[in-house]
Amino acid sequence: SGGKPEMLYMGAEYCPYCAAERWSMIVALSRFGTFSGLSTVHSSTTDTPSNISTFTFHGSSYTSKYLTFTPVEMETNVPDPSTGGYTTLETPTKDQQALIKKYDAPPYVSSANQAGAIPFIYFGGKYLSIGASYDATTLSGLKWDQIAADLNNPDSAVAKAINGTANHITAAICKMTGNQPASACTATVQSLEKSL
């Protein structure tokens, strides 16, 4: 997109697994560019795990000379009594819908029951990430400032989960960008590329 590799994210504000994954995505993507307009939000209060403190990509923008980041927050965290789901926020394009239909299904997920799982991350035709990369309960009961503080303690369970996932996301992005910039695509990150 725009002459750069594209990372596509499709998720929803109600989704606790998306809530957890967004923290790692923000850490990873911040190594390649700059966000503006990120807003705080929490996952659904009735899902399990519930009420995960996070951010929404809705209304935000991302600038990078290395890649294009395209987020689609499909639904809010506000229940829609008429559907039994959540209110619609953003509608994927026809091409985005085709990607999720093709790749968020067997053999890329283990069973037809898991088809359509979110978060769905498509790394420029090179890699997929479907579902949470770590246990979202790691963030249960924590507010945004507590999670941010824990990120500064590399021995905390929060930092291990978020930063560990961010390093794998970074490795996937580095494969898309030809290991640019060097400040993000360190030797440690490049060693993770082999495990993707």
C-alpha positions as YAML, in Angstrom:
chain: A
units: angstrom
residues:
- id: 1
  name: SER
  ca: [0.00, 0.00, 0.00]
- id: 2
  name: GLY
  ca: [1.48, 3.34, -1.01]
- id: 3
  name: GLY
  ca: [4.58, 1.55, -2.28]
- id: 4
  name: LYS
  ca: [5.33, 0.08, 1.17]
- id: 5
  name: PRO
  ca: [4.61, -3.32, 2.73]
- id: 6
  name: GLU
  ca: [1.29, -3.32, 4.55]
- id: 7
  name: MET
  ca: [0.38, -4.75, 7.93]
- id: 8
  name: LEU
  ca: [-3.39, -5.25, 8.18]
- id: 9
  name: TYR
  ca: [-5.09, -5.65, 11.55]
- id: 10
  name: MET
  ca: [-8.74, -6.63, 11.88]
- id: 11
  name: GLY
  ca: [-10.29, -6.76, 15.33]
- id: 12
  name: ALA
  ca: [-12.94, -5.24, 17.58]
- id: 13
  name: GLU
  ca: [-13.01, -3.10, 20.69]
- id: 14
  name: TYR
  ca: [-15.08, -5.66, 22.67]
- id: 15
  name: CYS
  ca: [-12.55, -8.47, 22.04]
- id: 16
  name: PRO
  ca: [-10.27, -9.22, 25.05]
- id: 17
  name: TYR
  ca: [-7.74, -10.99, 22.82]
- id: 18
  name: CYS
  ca: [-7.57, -7.94, 20.54]
- id: 19
  name: ALA
  ca: [-7.17, -5.78, 23.67]
- id: 20
  name: ALA
  ca: [-4.11, -7.78, 24.71]
- id: 21
  name: GLU
  ca: [-2.62, -7.93, 21.20]
- id: 22
  name: ARG
  ca: [-2.99, -4.16, 20.65]
- id: 23
  name: TRP
  ca: [-0.49, -3.45, 23.44]
- id: 24
  name: SER
  ca: [2.15, -5.56, 21.67]
- id: 25
  name: MET
  ca: [1.27, -4.13, 18.26]
- id: 26
  name: ILE
  ca: [1.69, -0.57, 19.55]
- id: 27
  name: VAL
  ca: [5.07, -1.41, 21.10]
- id: 28
  name: ALA
  ca: [6.25, -3.11, 17.89]
- id: 29
  name: LEU
  ca: [4.90, -0.55, 15.43]
- id: 30
  name: SER
  ca: [6.38, 2.31, 17.50]
- id: 31
  name: ARG
  ca: [9.80, 0.93, 16.54]
- id: 32
  name: PHE
  ca: [9.03, 1.73, 12.88]
- id: 33
  name: GLY
  ca: [6.93, 4.88, 13.05]
- id: 34
  name: THR
  ca: [4.61, 7.09, 15.07]
- id: 35
  name: PHE
  ca: [1.00, 6.85, 16.19]
- id: 36
  name: SER
  ca: [-1.28, 9.78, 16.78]
- id: 37
  name: GLY
  ca: [-4.84, 9.83, 18.04]
- id: 38
  name: LEU
  ca: [-4.77, 6.56, 19.99]
- id: 39
  name: SER
  ca: [-7.61, 6.49, 22.53]
- id: 40
  name: THR
  ca: [-8.06, 4.34, 25.59]
- id: 41
  name: VAL
  ca: [-10.85, 1.79, 25.64]
- id: 42
  name: HIS
  ca: [-11.59, -1.45, 27.45]
- id: 43
  name: SER
  ca: [-12.79, -4.79, 26.20]
- id: 44
  name: SER
  ca: [-16.30, -6.02, 26.91]
- id: 45
  name: THR
  ca: [-17.36, -6.24, 30.53]
- id: 46
  name: THR
  ca: [-19.24, -9.48, 29.81]
- id: 47
  name: ASP
  ca: [-16.57, -11.38, 27.84]
- id: 48
  name: THR
  ca: [-13.97, -13.63, 29.46]
- id: 49
  name: PRO
  ca: [-11.55, -12.25, 30.40]
- id: 50
  name: SER
  ca: [-13.50, -9.03, 30.91]
- id: 51
  name: ASN
  ca: [-12.75, -5.33, 30.94]
- id: 52
  name: ILE
  ca: [-9.14, -5.43, 29.67]
- id: 53
  name: SER
  ca: [-7.60, -1.94, 29.60]
- id: 54
  name: THR
  ca: [-6.27, -1.19, 26.12]
- id: 55
  name: PHE
  ca: [-6.35, 1.26, 23.22]
- id: 56
  name: THR
  ca: [-8.42, 1.48, 20.07]
- id: 57
  name: PHE
  ca: [-7.01, 2.09, 16.62]
- id: 58
  name: HIS
  ca: [-10.32, 3.71, 15.57]
- id: 59
  name: GLY
  ca: [-9.66, 7.38, 14.84]
- id: 60
  name: SER
  ca: [-5.88, 6.99, 15.06]
- id: 61
  name: SER
  ca: [-3.26, 7.43, 12.38]
- id: 62
  name: TYR
  ca: [0.16, 5.88, 11.89]
- id: 63
  name: THR
  ca: [3.11, 7.34, 9.99]
- id: 64
  name: SER
  ca: [6.15, 5.32, 8.91]
- id: 65
  name: LYS
  ca: [8.58, 5.46, 6.03]
- id: 66
  name: TYR
  ca: [8.99, 1.66, 6.29]
- id: 67
  name: LEU
  ca: [5.45, 0.27, 6.21]
- id: 68
  name: THR
  ca: [1.75, 1.03, 6.02]
- id: 69
  name: PHE
  ca: [-0.39, -0.01, 8.98]
- id: 70
  name: THR
  ca: [-4.08, -0.49, 8.22]
- id: 71
  name: PRO
  ca: [-6.28, -1.12, 11.27]
- id: 72
  name: VAL
  ca: [-9.94, -2.09, 11.06]
- id: 73
  name: GLU
  ca: [-11.86, -2.02, 14.36]
- id: 74
  name: MET
  ca: [-15.01, -3.76, 13.18]
- id: 75
  name: GLU
  ca: [-17.17, -3.40, 16.31]
- id: 76
  name: THR
  ca: [-17.35, -1.32, 19.49]
- id: 77
  name: ASN
  ca: [-17.55, -2.62, 23.06]
- id: 78
  name: VAL
  ca: [-21.19, -1.47, 23.24]
- id: 79
  name: PRO
  ca: [-23.72, -4.33, 23.07]
- id: 80
  name: ASP
  ca: [-26.29, -4.19, 20.26]
- id: 81
  name: PRO
  ca: [-29.51, -5.71, 21.65]
- id: 82
  name: SER
  ca: [-30.99, -6.10, 18.17]
- id: 83
  name: THR
  ca: [-28.21, -8.46, 17.03]
- id: 84
  name: GLY
  ca: [-26.96, -9.94, 20.30]
- id: 85
  name: GLY
  ca: [-23.47, -8.79, 19.31]
- id: 86
  name: TYR
  ca: [-21.84, -5.37, 19.41]
- id: 87
  name: THR
  ca: [-22.46, -2.19, 17.44]
- id: 88
  name: THR
  ca: [-20.64, -1.86, 14.13]
- id: 89
  name: LEU
  ca: [-17.72, 0.57, 14.08]
- id: 90
  name: GLU
  ca: [-15.77, 0.06, 10.82]
- id: 91
  name: THR
  ca: [-16.63, -2.09, 7.83]
- id: 92
  name: PRO
  ca: [-13.79, -3.97, 6.11]
- id: 93
  name: THR
  ca: [-13.30, -3.35, 2.41]
- id: 94
  name: LYS
  ca: [-14.09, -6.08, -0.10]
- id: 95
  name: ASP
  ca: [-10.36, -6.94, -0.35]
- id: 96
  name: GLN
  ca: [-9.97, -7.07, 3.45]
- id: 97
  name: GLN
  ca: [-13.02, -9.32, 3.73]
- id: 98
  name: ALA
  ca: [-11.54, -11.62, 1.06]
- id: 99
  name: LEU
  ca: [-8.27, -11.91, 3.06]
- id: 100
  name: ILE
  ca: [-9.99, -12.79, 6.32]
- id: 101
  name: LYS
  ca: [-12.31, -15.26, 4.54]
- id: 102
  name: LYS
  ca: [-9.38, -17.01, 2.85]
- id: 103
  name: TYR
  ca: [-6.83, -17.04, 5.66]
- id: 104
  name: ASP
  ca: [-8.92, -17.02, 8.85]
- id: 105
  name: ALA
  ca: [-10.13, -20.55, 8.05]
- id: 106
  name: PRO
  ca: [-8.64, -24.07, 7.84]
- id: 107
  name: PRO
  ca: [-5.86, -24.96, 7.16]
- id: 108
  name: TYR
  ca: [-4.59, -21.68, 8.69]
- id: 109
  name: VAL
  ca: [-6.67, -22.23, 11.84]
- id: 110
  name: SER
  ca: [-6.96, -25.67, 13.37]
- id: 111
  name: SER
  ca: [-10.71, -26.15, 12.91]
- id: 112
  name: ALA
  ca: [-13.74, -24.66, 11.18]
- id: 113
  name: ASN
  ca: [-14.98, -23.65, 14.66]
- id: 114
  name: GLN
  ca: [-12.04, -21.24, 14.93]
- id: 115
  name: ALA
  ca: [-12.65, -19.64, 11.53]
- id: 116
  name: GLY
  ca: [-13.22, -15.90, 11.73]
- id: 117
  name: ALA
  ca: [-11.22, -15.52, 14.94]
- id: 118
  name: ILE
  ca: [-9.86, -12.11, 15.86]
- id: 119
  name: PRO
  ca: [-7.45, -10.47, 16.16]
- id: 120
  name: PHE
  ca: [-6.43, -11.16, 12.57]
- id: 121
  name: ILE
  ca: [-3.09, -9.72, 11.47]
- id: 122
  name: TYR
  ca: [-1.84, -10.08, 7.89]
- id: 123
  name: PHE
  ca: [1.81, -9.20, 7.40]
- id: 124
  name: GLY
  ca: [2.11, -8.15, 3.74]
- id: 125
  name: GLY
  ca: [1.43, -11.60, 2.31]
- id: 126
  name: LYS
  ca: [4.31, -13.12, 4.32]
- id: 127
  name: TYR
  ca: [2.83, -14.05, 7.70]
- id: 128
  name: LEU
  ca: [-0.45, -14.35, 9.60]
- id: 129
  name: SER
  ca: [-1.29, -14.02, 13.26]
- id: 130
  name: ILE
  ca: [-4.75, -15.15, 14.30]
- id: 131
  name: GLY
  ca: [-5.97, -14.92, 17.88]
- id: 132
  name: ALA
  ca: [-4.07, -13.74, 20.92]
- id: 133
  name: SER
  ca: [-0.34, -14.39, 21.09]
- id: 134
  name: TYR
  ca: [-0.35, -14.52, 24.89]
- id: 135
  name: ASP
  ca: [-2.82, -15.10, 27.72]
- id: 136
  name: ALA
  ca: [-5.02, -12.00, 27.94]
- id: 137
  name: THR
  ca: [-5.69, -12.71, 31.64]
- id: 138
  name: THR
  ca: [-2.16, -11.38, 32.26]
- id: 139
  name: LEU
  ca: [-3.76, -7.92, 31.99]
- id: 140
  name: SER
  ca: [-6.88, -8.69, 34.06]
- id: 141
  name: GLY
  ca: [-7.67, -6.11, 36.72]
- id: 142
  name: LEU
  ca: [-4.91, -3.73, 35.60]
- id: 143
  name: LYS
  ca: [-5.49, -0.12, 34.55]
- id: 144
  name: TRP
  ca: [-3.58, 1.53, 31.70]
- id: 145
  name: ASP
  ca: [-1.00, 3.22, 33.98]
- id: 146
  name: GLN
  ca: [-0.33, -0.07, 35.80]
- id: 147
  name: ILE
  ca: [0.27, -1.91, 32.51]
- id: 148
  name: ALA
  ca: [2.54, 0.91, 31.29]
- id: 149
  name: ALA
  ca: [4.51, 0.83, 34.57]
- id: 150
  name: ASP
  ca: [4.86, -2.96, 34.35]
- id: 151
  name: LEU
  ca: [6.29, -2.59, 30.84]
- id: 152
  name: ASN
  ca: [9.28, -0.85, 32.45]
- id: 153
  name: ASN
  ca: [9.97, -3.90, 34.62]
- id: 154
  name: PRO
  ca: [11.38, -6.59, 32.29]
- id: 155
  name: ASP
  ca: [10.83, -9.25, 34.99]
- id: 156
  name: SER
  ca: [7.07, -8.62, 35.23]
- id: 157
  name: ALA
  ca: [4.62, -11.04, 33.65]
- id: 158
  name: VAL
  ca: [3.09, -8.10, 31.77]
- id: 159
  name: ALA
  ca: [6.41, -7.05, 30.19]
- id: 160
  name: LYS
  ca: [7.30, -10.62, 29.30]
- id: 161
  name: ALA
  ca: [3.93, -11.13, 27.57]
- id: 162
  name: ILE
  ca: [3.62, -7.77, 25.79]
- id: 163
  name: ASN
  ca: [7.28, -7.27, 24.87]
- id: 164
  name: GLY
  ca: [7.79, -10.93, 23.95]
- id: 165
  name: THR
  ca: [4.90, -10.71, 21.50]
- id: 166
  name: ALA
  ca: [6.07, -7.28, 20.32]
- id: 167
  name: ASN
  ca: [9.46, -8.78, 19.46]
- id: 168
  name: HIS
  ca: [7.83, -11.46, 17.30]
- id: 169
  name: ILE
  ca: [5.65, -8.84, 15.59]
- id: 170
  name: THR
  ca: [8.79, -6.76, 15.05]
- id: 171
  name: ALA
  ca: [10.53, -9.78, 13.49]
- id: 172
  name: ALA
  ca: [7.63, -10.26, 11.05]
- id: 173
  name: ILE
  ca: [7.69, -6.57, 10.13]
- id: 174
  name: CYS
  ca: [11.48, -6.70, 9.67]
- id: 175
  name: LYS
  ca: [11.02, -9.55, 7.17]
- id: 176
  name: MET
  ca: [8.62, -7.28, 5.26]
- id: 177
  name: THR
  ca: [10.93, -4.24, 5.35]
- id: 178
  name: GLY
  ca: [14.19, -5.99, 4.47]
- id: 179
  name: ASN
  ca: [15.40, -5.57, 8.08]
- id: 180
  name: GLN
  ca: [14.97, -1.80, 8.05]
- id: 181
  name: PRO
  ca: [15.50, 0.20, 10.18]
- id: 182
  name: ALA
  ca: [18.51, -1.31, 11.90]
- id: 183
  name: SER
  ca: [17.38, 0.26, 15.20]
- id: 184
  name: ALA
  ca: [14.29, -2.01, 15.19]
- id: 185
  name: CYS
  ca: [15.69, -5.02, 13.32]
- id: 186
  name: THR
  ca: [18.42, -5.84, 15.81]
- id: 187
  name: ALA
  ca: [20.40, -9.08, 15.86]
- id: 188
  name: THR
  ca: [18.08, -10.37, 18.60]
- id: 189
  name: VAL
  ca: [14.99, -9.63, 16.51]
- id: 190
  name: GLN
  ca: [16.60, -11.12, 13.40]
- id: 191
  name: SER
  ca: [17.26, -14.33, 15.35]
- id: 192
  name: LEU
  ca: [13.49, -14.54, 16.00]
- id: 193
  name: GLU
  ca: [12.81, -14.33, 12.24]
- id: 194
  name: LYS
  ca: [13.94, -17.94, 11.92]
- id: 195
  name: SER
  ca: [11.11, -19.07, 14.22]
- id: 196
  name: LEU
  ca: [8.31, -17.31, 12.31]
...
